[in-house]
Amino acid sequence: MRRRLLAYREVEFLSTRIPGDPGPGEECLLLVHIRKIVGRVHYRICLDCADAVITGIVIEERFLSTGLGTRALSHLRSRHPGISWRSTLSLRMTRDLLRRMRIPVMTADERCPHAQPKPT
């Protein structure tokens, strides 16, 4: 119970989104507890398609089962209203979280037409 309270009261969300950055790009929501990153949610968002894809979720072990993942995804949904969320993740922890949040898993051929492949 104490860890759940800690996750809700003392963890802040910081976005790495650069204002005015054109086009869909990889973004990251940082989960910060007392100046230390305790988790990350990586995602791509395309405002033209009103579509977003969660590409990674990492949460420190001591914050697992505290509701922090649910809180982070809810934060993203409230921050980007009207956006349809999907995911490319299939690990057990993330699969359960995404199922609870009703975020479907996408197949590899369901890419946004605006997404540019990363230059190598």
Secondary structure as UniProt FT lines:
FT   HELIX           2..9
FT   STRAND          11..15
FT   TURN            19..20
FT   STRAND          26..33
FT   TURN            34..35
FT   STRAND          36..46
FT   TURN            47..50
FT   STRAND          51..59
FT   HELIX           61..63
FT   TURN            64..67
FT   HELIX           68..79
FT   TURN            81..82
FT   STRAND          84..87
FT   HELIX           92..100
FT   TURN            101..102
FT   TURN            108..109
FT   TURN            113..114
//
